[in-house]
Each structure stands twice: as C-alpha cells, then as structure tokens.
Amino acid sequence: MSIEFETPKPIAQIQFVLKTVAENMMRSQSRAFDENEHEIPYSYIEFMHNAMRSIGGGSLAPKEEKPAKEGDEKKEKRPPIGYQNLAAQIEMLSWGDVGFYLITPGGGLGAAAVQSAGSAEQRAKFLARFSEEKPTFAAMAMTEAGAGSDTSAIRTRAVLDEATQEWVINGEKIFVTGGDKSFKEYEQFGKGFVVVWASIDPTAGRAGMRAFVVESGTKGVTIAKLEHKLGIRASDTATIALVDARVPYDNILGSPTVEKTTTGFKGAMATFDMTRPLVAASGIGVARAAVEYVKEQLAEQGVQIRYGLPRQKMTAIERDVIEMEIQLRSAWLLVLKAVWMADNKKPNALESSMSKVKAGDVVTKITQKAVEIMGPLGYSREFLLEKWFRDAKITDIYEGTGQINRLVVARQILGYSGKELR
Ligand SMILES: Cc1cc2nc3c(=O)[nH]c(=O)nc-3n(C[C@H](O)[C@H](O)[C@H](O)COP(=O)(O)OP(=O)(O)OC[C@H]3O[C@@H](n4cnc5c(N)ncnc54)[C@H](O)[C@@H]3O)c2cc1C
C-alpha cells in the first residue's frame, strides 16, 4: 500500500466548494454568532444540509462502505479515502469558522460512536437519518462531573427492565457538544439522537460500559443547562439530565451482557481513534486561518516573507511566520497519516493521539503568536483573529486533553496498559 501526498481529485473538488461556503457564509456571520451565543443560524444549517447532500452524498457523518457489486473486480480499485475526505472537509470548514463547523448538520461524535460500536442494522438505521429531508444532529455524551479524563469513572447507570424489555437510564452528562440540537425537538430539524455512555454493571468496571442511542424527545431526558463559553460559541454545549429515561432494548450499541473483558470501553476508545484526527484537522483549520491572516496583513503593509534566505538574513517576523507554517504542515502530516490508517483499517491509536496532541499545541501557539504579531489588529473585536485565539484552546480539551493523549502515546510506545501508566 502506498501513500499518496497529492490531494485526491474528489477531495480537492469538495474543498473548492467548501472554501466558497466558508468565505461567503461562515466568515460573514462569525462575529454575530460569537456575540449572540445560543442563537441558531438556521439559514447556514439549511444551506449546508442541502449542499452536503448534493456534494457529499449526505453529511459530515462517516459513510458506510458499499458492498462490492458483481463486475467490480474488473474496475481499478481506488484507495479508500473516507476519513481523509472528512478531515479535509473539517479543516476547510473550521478555517471558515470552527463554531459553525460544529453545528454543520450531520453525525458528529454521535454518528462516529454508532459507526464504531454499532451493528450493521444499527448503522443502517441511525446513519441514514443524516441523508433525510431535514438537517439532523447527533451528539455523544460521555463526560460527567468527576468523570472527564477518566471515562471509566462514569456513574450513569442503565438497567434492563425485564418486563418491558427497555433500558432505564439515570445520570447526568455535562459538556455535550451539540446536545441541544441533537436532543430537543426543533421543528426545523430531523429526529436526532445522543449516544449516552452508561454502565450496565458497575461491579464490572470498564467491561460494563455501554453506549445507548437516546433519541430526540425521549421522556425523562432534559437539557438542564447550556454552557457560556470562551470560544466555539456558535456551538451549543449542553448538560443532559436522564431520570428514568426509557430506551428500546435494541438501542444498546454492543453486547447487552457483560463479558469479563473491556469490550464496552474499547468501543469508546475505538470512536476516539477515528475522531481525534478529525478534531486535530479542525484545529489546523483555525491555525491556518490565523497564519493566512497574518501574511495578508503583512503583505498589505508591504512585508513579504522571503523564503529561502539563510536564517541570519531573515527578519524576526519572517522567522516567526515560517516557523508557524512549518508547525502547521507537520501537524497536517500527522493527521494525514492517522486518517490514512483509519481508511485502511489499520490500528491507529498511537497516530490518532499524536495528531491531536500536535494540533492542540500548534493551534494554541500559532493563534497566540498571530495575536502577538498583529498587536491591536489581533486584539480588537473588529477582526476575527482574537476570536480564533479563543476558539483554538478547545482542540486541546475535548476528546481527551493534551495530557491524556500524551499518556496514550506513551502507553502505545512503551507497551504499558492504562493501569500501569496513568
Ligand atoms: C466545549 C466543550 C465541549 C465538550 N464536548 C464534549 C462532548 O461532546 N462529549 C463529551 O462526553 N465530553 C465533552 N467535553 C468534555 C471534555 O471531553 C472533558 O472536559 C475533558 O475530557 C477533560 O475532562 P474534565 O473536564 O473532567 O477534566 P479533568 O479530567 O478533571 O482534568 C483536569 C486537568 O487535569 C489533567 N489530567 C487529568 N488526568 C490526568 C493524568 N492522569 N495525567 C496528567 N494530567 C491529567 C487534564 O489534562 C486537565 O488538564 C467537552 C468539553 C468542552 C469544554
């Protein structure tokens, strides 16, 4: 299997379209929806839903691979590029506005969880929603007070009611990205869902963890709070309370019985292996926006970056900008490797966490440096740079903090288990 560094044509075509969307629909509304947190840009959502249906065959949800048809073996086999495509789309949308990217209709983390932990029937049932008439959202709820980095400490409980054959879920989930749009029944949106992680047997530890598809409007589930945040303010972040919430038996992702293995927990980790490089791609989009802005502003002031000069002949600004670009490219190469491995079904826990660690570092440092170089232009709310500086930090927090991903990298390299190195 070879690695191709040239952007595949179908991806380049989608990037071209998304760049126009980013320039015309996202940047123009960025400030307004940053200032008016919790307002919903319906026109953007509607537009993107239709656009993704026509160009992407649905949405930003991971796609099911089509089974081979008779005669397919005669056709030249093209390398799989599903995750590479997703990463490129997410990078471009986040270049436009990361808050808007997070409210682009489609699967998000919820669909990724169904994709990695669900059965073929569940994937067919739940992922098909994103291609339907109305824009639809899905979220994933893992974090609880006292169970963030240590996901195995979750206390949400799911108990099977033998009489009705329903799961009864109790607990409270915090910081659920897109939780509101995925769960609340909006007239404008289709039937979304939140994938809620709970324990079916607290005595079994990680082996007892399972994910449940909790559909929009389920009785006993409420949006208890919406966070006010530093950045990504166009994206809702919800607290979801579940009190005797009843979920159909078939909505459990994975086995309903507890084997003495960590299969349940592995389902969560498998989801993150797929999505961490996508979070990294999103951060890289924000970082690229900042670097390009700096270069444009410098060019307006007559300052061009003179590539190829010996270091001692460069100005400090030239060195800074070139360093930013080096970091940006190296972070993107790590993403490409992680998604290439995902596309080719190779275990990528190491590469996935590496890409997220690097992108988290790069986007926070680049946006900070950009604000420093631009001075007042970087600090004023008249321009978007200060917003990108605020939007950047989340890359290093959700789906495993920088510290936790460093631990994953160390464990993978040194061959330690989670218990041995924590
Ligand atoms: C805007 C936003 C959106 C989010 N979206 C979602 C979502 O959609 N779904 C979801 O389930 N969660 C979501 N989260 C939650 C996020 O994943 C957690 O905040 C994150 O995993 C950290 O958990 P914590 O907040 O409990 O921090 P803690 O685990 O309490 O960590 C606090 C600090 O200690 C460090 N730390 C912890 N353990 C170790 C260790 N062993 N070694 C070294 N350092 C350590 C951490 O890196 C961090 O710096 C979101 C969070 C935010 C802010």
The ligand as an SDF file (V2000), in Angstrom:
LIG
                    3D

 53 58  0  0  0  0  0  0  0  0999 V2000
  -16.5850   22.9630   24.8850 C   0  0  0  0  0  0  0  0  0  0  0  0
  -16.5070   21.5480   25.3320 C   0  0  0  0  0  0  0  0  0  0  0  0
  -17.1520   20.5620   24.5960 C   0  0  0  0  0  0  0  0  0  0  0  0
  -17.1250   19.2320   25.0250 C   0  0  0  0  0  0  0  0  0  0  0  0
  -17.8160   18.2910   24.3170 N   0  0  0  0  0  0  0  0  0  0  0  0
  -17.9420   17.0270   24.8330 C   0  0  0  0  0  0  0  0  0  0  0  0
  -18.8120   16.0690   24.2150 C   0  0  0  0  0  0  0  0  0  0  0  0
  -19.4020   16.3140   23.1690 O   0  0  0  0  0  0  0  0  0  0  0  0
  -18.9840   14.8760   24.8320 N   0  0  0  0  0  0  0  0  0  0  0  0
  -18.3420   14.5430   25.9940 C   0  0  0  0  0  0  0  0  0  0  0  0
  -18.5440   13.4500   26.5010 O   0  0  0  0  0  0  0  0  0  0  0  0
  -17.4850   15.4220   26.5920 N   0  0  0  0  0  0  0  0  0  0  0  0
  -17.2710   16.6510   26.0340 C   0  0  0  0  0  0  0  0  0  0  0  0
  -16.4440   17.5800   26.6370 N   0  0  0  0  0  0  0  0  0  0  0  0
  -15.7580   17.2000   27.8670 C   0  0  0  0  0  0  0  0  0  0  0  0
  -14.2580   17.0090   27.6600 C   0  0  0  0  0  0  0  0  0  0  0  0
  -14.0170   15.8450   26.9090 O   0  0  0  0  0  0  0  0  0  0  0  0
  -13.6180   16.9890   29.0690 C   0  0  0  0  0  0  0  0  0  0  0  0
  -13.7170   18.2860   29.5820 O   0  0  0  0  0  0  0  0  0  0  0  0
  -12.1900   16.5470   29.0240 C   0  0  0  0  0  0  0  0  0  0  0  0
  -12.1000   15.1890   28.6990 O   0  0  0  0  0  0  0  0  0  0  0  0
  -11.4860   16.7700   30.3710 C   0  0  0  0  0  0  0  0  0  0  0  0
  -12.2260   16.2430   31.4180 O   0  0  0  0  0  0  0  0  0  0  0  0
  -12.5110   17.1150   32.7430 P   0  0  0  0  0  0  0  0  0  0  0  0
  -13.0850   18.4080   32.2720 O   0  0  0  0  0  0  0  0  0  0  0  0
  -13.3110   16.3160   33.6860 O   0  0  0  0  0  0  0  0  0  0  0  0
  -11.0900   17.4240   33.3230 O   0  0  0  0  0  0  0  0  0  0  0  0
  -10.2390   16.5170   34.3130 P   0  0  0  0  0  0  0  0  0  0  0  0
  -10.2460   15.0970   33.8650 O   0  0  0  0  0  0  0  0  0  0  0  0
  -10.6920   16.8070   35.6930 O   0  0  0  0  0  0  0  0  0  0  0  0
   -8.7900   17.1210   34.0720 O   0  0  0  0  0  0  0  0  0  0  0  0
   -8.3800   18.3860   34.5920 C   0  0  0  0  0  0  0  0  0  0  0  0
   -6.9260   18.5890   34.1920 C   0  0  0  0  0  0  0  0  0  0  0  0
   -6.1020   17.5380   34.7100 O   0  0  0  0  0  0  0  0  0  0  0  0
   -5.4060   16.8740   33.6670 C   0  0  0  0  0  0  0  0  0  0  0  0
   -5.3290   15.4430   33.9550 N   0  0  0  0  0  0  0  0  0  0  0  0
   -6.3310   14.6180   34.2670 C   0  0  0  0  0  0  0  0  0  0  0  0
   -5.8870   13.3440   34.4620 N   0  0  0  0  0  0  0  0  0  0  0  0
   -4.5430   13.3790   34.2260 C   0  0  0  0  0  0  0  0  0  0  0  0
   -3.4990   12.3830   34.2400 C   0  0  0  0  0  0  0  0  0  0  0  0
   -3.7530   11.1100   34.5120 N   0  0  0  0  0  0  0  0  0  0  0  0
   -2.2390   12.8000   33.9410 N   0  0  0  0  0  0  0  0  0  0  0  0
   -1.9670   14.1080   33.6460 C   0  0  0  0  0  0  0  0  0  0  0  0
   -2.9200   15.0800   33.6220 N   0  0  0  0  0  0  0  0  0  0  0  0
   -4.1790   14.7330   33.8950 C   0  0  0  0  0  0  0  0  0  0  0  0
   -6.2170   17.1490   32.4220 C   0  0  0  0  0  0  0  0  0  0  0  0
   -5.4350   17.0600   31.2560 O   0  0  0  0  0  0  0  0  0  0  0  0
   -6.7220   18.5590   32.6700 C   0  0  0  0  0  0  0  0  0  0  0  0
   -5.7290   19.4800   32.3140 O   0  0  0  0  0  0  0  0  0  0  0  0
  -16.4000   18.8990   26.1940 C   0  0  0  0  0  0  0  0  0  0  0  0
  -15.7140   19.8770   26.9080 C   0  0  0  0  0  0  0  0  0  0  0  0
  -15.7510   21.1880   26.4860 C   0  0  0  0  0  0  0  0  0  0  0  0
  -15.0100   22.2320   27.2850 C   0  0  0  0  0  0  0  0  0  0  0  0
  1  2  1  0
  2  3  1  0
  2 52  2  0
  3  4  2  0
  4  5  1  0
  4 50  1  0
  5  6  2  0
  6  7  1  0
  6 13  1  0
  7  8  2  0
  7  9  1  0
  9 10  1  0
 10 11  2  0
 10 12  1  0
 12 13  2  0
 13 14  1  0
 14 15  1  0
 14 50  1  0
 15 16  1  0
 16 17  1  0
 16 18  1  0
 18 19  1  0
 18 20  1  0
 20 21  1  0
 20 22  1  0
 22 23  1  0
 23 24  1  0
 24 25  2  0
 24 26  1  0
 24 27  1  0
 27 28  1  0
 28 29  2  0
 28 30  1  0
 28 31  1  0
 31 32  1  0
 32 33  1  0
 33 34  1  0
 33 48  1  0
 34 35  1  0
 35 36  1  0
 35 46  1  0
 36 37  1  0
 36 45  1  0
 37 38  2  0
 38 39  1  0
 39 40  1  0
 39 45  2  0
 40 41  1  0
 40 42  2  0
 42 43  1  0
 43 44  2  0
 44 45  1  0
 46 47  1  0
 46 48  1  0
 48 49  1  0
 50 51  2  0
 51 52  1  0
 52 53  1  0
M  END
$$$$
